[in-house]
Amino acid sequence: MAIAILTRGKQAGRRLTIVHWPATIGRDTSSIIPVDDDKASRFHARIKKRDKLYIIEDLQSKNGTYLNGDRVSNAVINSGDKVLVGDTEIVFLTPEAQVDISTEIADLEHFVMSGELDEVGGPIDIPSASSGDQALIANRLGHGLDITSDKLTANVLSRIFEIESNILSSDNLKELCANTLKGLHTLSAEISRSAIFLWSSSSRRLLPLAARHTGPVTRFFSSRRAFESVISRKQGLTLSPGTPAGTEVSRHRVLLPIIHLGEVLCVVHLEADNVAIRQEHLELEQMRFFLERCAPSIDAFVLRQDLENYSVGMIEAMIATLEAKDTYTHGHSERVSRYSLAIGDEMNLDRNVRRLLLMSSLCHDIGKIGVPDAILRKAALLNPDEYEEIKQHPVIGANIVAHLPNAKRFISGVKHHHEKWDGSGYPDGLAGEDIPFFGRIVAVADVFDAMVSGRSYSGFIDEGAAVQQLSEEKGLFDPDVVGAFVRAWQGGRLTQKTSTQKNSPKKSDDET
């Protein structure tokens, strides 16, 4: 059995189980994978099964069949590959996840792995809609409950947002995951043990990041096949109660994937002793929604981790040097990178593009290293000569990062984050679509942080007022980028909290 998930097109979000082969794809309603797409042929393509091998074949379609971006006529298709027919994108998943349960898990003192997959509750669907849709959230959290007003739903959302806000200032991925588990236990007193594992699609490995338990029993009981099923299906899973040898405690278990932009980031393992964690239970729905909210922050840390170590070390050293020169920039680069990734998420940028955007946004102000301290620290408005000098920092920064690996792919956000949509910006006076894409994104993130963080001569501005001002300055910024930024803010995915902020130097009496 395989699964086809329609991720783009009129039927985005639809999930089809494939049990009959060959599986045809096309507009004809008799197709195993029917698509509502005028640009697709009636019988566009088909997937054939040969033992454990899957092959996709184009059926002389009018617009061609594309596998992971390449046009194909006959090719092997693997789990996780993307097929494009017309304007419809389909992710193909097979049961053979080929997950390498790492030695870190196998040797984990408190983790008992078995080969069983006693699935009784069945798969748990993970909604694909944006977690920022407040109406959808209310419907999901209120479904099946006797709610006579919106007060309960509002209280649930407020509770989840409060827990989420407390984990956003984590210093690293492991701390973030540990705080995520703490949040899950806060949402449900039924949980006895929980663990979170990072999934690497490139190495096909699961790595343990954090574990938490309450009570005297600390040993986990899980299934290798359960992990494989959750990753391959991109669905949560309930397991039948199990009683490990030497114990009298009945373990009720649930595995939930943390998914961001259609990709599995982590798998969360939950256990409750002698109490069922039911799929329809409100607390499980709250936990699933909470994990959706945590996904972008986890993804941001994973992206950081994936960057070349020596490049990151070099960049962090330069940022630290810059922040030592200019107290205003303390935490600024990190916040701008967080805002930029939130915009990228709203614009559905793929993982590789977001990885480059992260690098670009982190480096955007590095050129200020070459600006005299007297100008950077000046508490009043700059005079014309000083302003001309500080306008050189994007070019200086571009020259600095030009020697880093893949610099040509992300340098645009460093050099062009002060260009304006109407052509009034610098250093090149570019306008509209001529401004590189990363420059347009970083520009919005940078200006927002400047407004809400405030320089000493301009003071602070309320977040809501800053968002409103950005929305009204249509001539200065890419309207699509501003729209994505506003949606991210309205969905609660923007925060001023950073790992550096809690270590920020205290203001002197003269500054307060």
N, C-alpha and C positions, 0 to 999 in steps of 0.2 A: 504494500500500500504506500502510495506517495501523496503529496499534497501540492496543490497549485494555489498560490495566493496572488490575487490581482491587486497590484500596488499602485497602478497609475491608469487613468482612463475613467470612463463613466461608471465602471463597476468597482472602483478602488475600495479595498477592504473585504471583498468577497473571497471566501475560502472554499476550495473544492477538494474533496477526497477522490483520488484516482485508484480504482480497483480493477478496471478493465483495460486491456492493452490490445492494440495500440490506442493511445489517447489522442484523438483529433482535437485540433484547435481551430475555431473559425466562427463565422457569423451564423452558420446553419444551427438550428436549435437541436439537431441530433448530435452535435459535437459533444465529446466528453467534457471539453472545456469551451463552452460557448462564450463568445465575446460580443458585446453590443458596441460595434465599432465599424463605421462606414468605410474606413480605410483598410480594413481586414477583408480577406477573401472568404467566400462561404466555407471552403475547406482550405485553410491557410497553411497549416503544418500539422505534424503528428509526432508524438513521442513513442518510440518503440522500446520494449524491454527485452534484453537478451541476458538471461541469468541475472547477475547483479549489475549489468551494464545497461545504461539508458542512452538512447540515441534520438536526437531530434532531426527531423527531415522536413525540408520545405516542400510543399505540394504545388510548386509552380505558381506561387501567389503573385498578385499584381504588384505588391510593394516590398516583397522580400521578408525574410525572417532573420532577426538579429539575435545573436547569443553574446551577452556581455559586451554589446556595442559593435560586434563584428558580424557582417552579413554571412550567413552560412546556408549551405544546401543540404549538408549531411554532416553531423558532428556529434561527439559524445557530450552529454550534458550531466553535470554533477550537482549534488545537493547544494542549494544556495545560489545557483546560477540564475541569471535574469534573462528572460526571453521577451523580445519586443515584436509584436505583430500589430501593424498599423500604429495607433496611438496608445495601445494597451500593453502595459508591462506586467509580466507574470514571473513571480519567484517560484522556482521549482525546488521542492524539498523531498528527500527520500528518507526512509527509516534508518538507513545505514549512516549514522552520524559520524562514525569513526572517531569517537571521543577518546583521547588519551587521558585516563584518570591518573594524574601525575603522582609521582612518588611522594610528593608532599602530602597528598591526601591519604594514599595507601599507608603511609607511615605515621599518620596523625594519631596521636595517643588515644584520643577520645572519639575516633571515627571508625565504625564498623561497616565495611562495605560487603554487600552480597550481590549475587547475580540475579536476584529475583525482580520481577516486575509484576506485582499483584495489583493491577489497576482495577479499582472498583468504582470510584467516583467519576472516572472519565476525565477527559481533557477539560481544562479551564480556559475559556476564551480570554485573550488579552485584547481589550478594545484598541483600535488603531486610531481613533479620533483624537484630536488635540485635547490635552488635559486642561487647556485654557478655556474651553467652551463651558461656561458656567451652567447653562441650561442642561447640557449633557451630564455634567457632574451631578447636578441635583437629581436628575432622573435616575442615574445609576445608583446613587447612594440612597435614594428614596424608594427604589423599586421593591415592591412586595411588602412594604412596611405600612403600618397604620399611622400615617402622618396627616394630621389635621391642619398643619400650617407649615410654613417654610422655616420655622424657628429651629427645628431639629437639624435639618439639612445645613442651615447656616452655622449652627454650633459645631457640626461635624467638620465642615470645611475649615472653620476657624481653628479648630483643634489641630487638624492636619497641617495647615499653613504655619501654625506656631511651632510645631515639632520640626517642620522642614526648615524654618528660618534658623533654628538652633544648630543645624548641622552644616549650614553653608559656609561657615568660617573654618572648617576643618583644614588642617595644614597639609595633609597628604591623602592618598587614596585609601590606605588602610584605616586611618582615623575616620575618614568619611564613611567607610563601610561599617566600622564599629558603631558609629553614631546612628547609622541607618538601622542597624539591628536593634539598638536601644529604642529607637522610635517605634519599631514594630512591636516590641514588648510593651511599650506604653499604650499602643492602640489596642492590644489584645492581651488580657491577663491569662488567657488560655495557653499561650505559648510557653512551653517548658524549656525548649532549646531551639537555637537558630544558628545558621551558618550561611555565609555568602561566599561564592566562588566566582572568580574572574574567568571569562571564556575568551580564549584566543583563537579566532577563526583561522589564522595563518598557520599556527602550530597544532591546532585541534586539541588544545590542552585546557584543562580546568585547574585553576590554582586557588587554594584557600586564602582568603583575605582576612576574615574575621569570624569569630564564633562567640556565642553568648548562651548562658544557661541559668536557670533559676532552680533552686532546690538541690537536693543531694545527688541526683542522678545527672552525670555529666557526659555519658557515652552516647554518641549519635548512632542511629541505625538507618542506613540508606541503601540505595540500589544503583549499581552501575548502569543498568538498562534504563532506569528512570531518568538519570541525567541525559542519556543519549536521546531519549524520547522527547524531553522538554526542549533540548537544543534543536533537534531536527524538525519538530513540529512548530516551534516558536509558540508553545502553549504551556500553561500551567498544568499540573497533574496532581490528582489525589491518589494516594496509595492505600491499600487495605491495611487495617491495623496489624502490626507485627509485634511479637514478643521475643526479643533477643534471648539467646540461651543464657541461663543463670539469672534471669530477672522475672519478676511477676507483673511488670508494668506493661500495659498495652500501649503501643506507640501509634498514634494517629499522625500521619505525615502528609505534608503538602510541599510541592516544589513549584516555585514561581520564577519565570524568567524576568529579568529587567531588560526591557527592549527600548531602544532609542532609534528613531528614524528607520524602523524596520529591521534593525540588527540586534542580535542578542549580545548584551554586554556582560551580564552576570546571571547566575542562578542562585536563588535563595532557597534554602532547605529549612522547613519549619516542622517542629514536633510538639505534640501535646500529649500528656500522659493521661490515659483513661477518659479523655474528652475529645469528641470528634470536632475537627475543624471543617465545617460544612461549607460547600461551595456557595450555597445561597445565603450564608450568614453575613450580616451587615459588617462585622469586623473584618472578614476576609475581603470584602469589597473595599473597605477603607484601606486595608494594607496594600491592595493592588493599586489603588489610586495614589497612595503615598509613594510607592515604588516608581510609578510613572513620573512623579514630581522630582524624585531623586535622580532619575536617569541622566538628565543633561549635565548635572554636576559630576556624576561618576564618569560620564563620557569625556568631560573636559580634562579630568585628571588622567584618564587613560591616554588621551591624545598627548598630553604633556609627557607621559611616560614613554610614548612611542617615538618622540623626537630624539634625534641623535644626542647622546648624553653629553658629548663634549661641546656640541653647539649650545645646548641648554645651559650648561655650566658657564660658557662664555657670555651668553646673553644675560643670565642672572647676575654675573659679576659686573657687567656694564650697567645694568639697571640699578644695582646696589650702589655703584659709584655715582650714578646720576642722582639717586635719591639722597645721597649724602651731601650733594651739592645744593639740591633744591628740596626743601621740606614739603613743598606743595605736591611734588610728584610721589610722595611716599604712598605706595599702594595704588597709584594712578594707573600704571601699566597693567597691573593685574586686573583692576576693575574694568578697564577698557577692553581687555581680552575677554572678560566674562560677558560684557555687553555685546561684543562683536560676535561671539559664538551663539548668544541668544538670538541675534538677528539672523545668523546663518541657519540656525535650527528652523526658524519661521520660514525661511526661504528654501527649506529642504535641500540644502547643499549636502553633497555626499561626503563621506568620511575623509577622503584624501584632500578635498578642497577645504574642509573645516580645519584639518591639520595645518595646512599652509596659512589659513586665515589666523589661526592661533599664533603662529610664529610672527606673522606680519603685525598683528596688533600688539604683541608683547614688545616688539622692537620699535614701535612707531615713533617714540620720542628719544631714542638713543642718541640722535644727533645733538641733543642739548648738552651732551658732554663737552662739545666744542664751543659752547656759548659762555662768555665770562660770567663768573659768579655774581658780580654786581648787578647784572641784568636779570639773571634768573631769580635773585632774591629781592629784587626791587619791590617795595610795597606799594608803589604808586604807579600810575599809568606811564608807559614807556614813551620817551620822546621819539620823533621820527627816525633819528639815526639808530637808536637802540632797537626800535621796531624792525628796521631793515636788517639789523644784525641777527635778531632772533628768527627772522624769516628764513635764514639760511639753514636752520636745523634739519629740515627734511632732506636737503641735499647732502648735508654732512652725514646724517644717519644712513642714507642710501649708500654712500661711499664706504661706510663702516661695515654694513652687513653684506656688501657685494661679494665679499670673499667667503661667506658661509656656504655650505652645501645647499643646492637648490635655490640659491638667492634669487635667481631670475624669476622664480615662480611666486615669490611672496614680497619682493622688494617694493612693489607698487604701493602697498599700504603704508610703507615707511615714507616714500618720497611724495605721495600725492594725497595725504590725509588732510591737507589744508586747501585743496582745490575746492571751488564752489560750483554748484550746478549752473549758475549764471555766468561763469567765467571770471568772477572777481577775485578768485583765490590765488594761491601761490604754491610752488615756485614757477609753474609754467603757464598759469592762466588758462588751464583747460576748462572746457564746459561740457555739460550734458554727458552723452554716451562716450565722449572722448576721455573722460576721467576713468582710470582703471577701476575695476569692480571692487577690489580690496580697499582702494582709497576712498570710495564712496561709503563703504560700511564703517571703516575705522573713523571717518570724519564724524558720523553721527554719534558713535560711541564716545569719541573723544570730547565733543562739544557737550554732550549730556553730563559726562563726569565733571567737566570744568564748571558747569552751572551748579550741580548739586554739591560739589566738594568746595568750590569757592576759593578764589584768591583773596588775600587780605583786603585789597582795595575794592573788591566788588561784592564781597559777602556771599552768603549762601542763598539758594533759591529752592523752594519746595519741589519735590520730585514731580508732582502733578502739574505744577506751573511750568516746569522745565519741559515736560512732554508736550504740553499745550503750545509752548513757544516754538518747539521744534516742528510741530505739525503746521504751524502758521507760517513758518519761514520756508515756503515751498520753493522759492527761487534759489535757495542756497544748497539744498540737499536733494539727492535722488528720491523722488516720491515713493518709489517701491521700497527702498531701504527704510525710509521713515515709517511707512505703513507697517513693515515687518517689526520695526522697533516698538511701535505703539502696541501692536498685538502682543508682543512679548511682555511689555510692561503691564498691560491689562490682565494678562494671564498670570501675573505674579512671578514671572521668571527672571526678573531683574532685581538685584539687591546690591547695596553698597558694601555689604559685609565682605571682607577678604581676610586671608590668613595674615596679611601684614597689618591690617587695621588694628587688631587687638594689641599689637606691639608698637602702635604709633606713639611718637614722643608727645608728652603732655605740652599743652600750650603754656607759654610763659605769661606772667601777669600782664605784660605789654600787649600780648596778642588777644587776651580775653576781653 
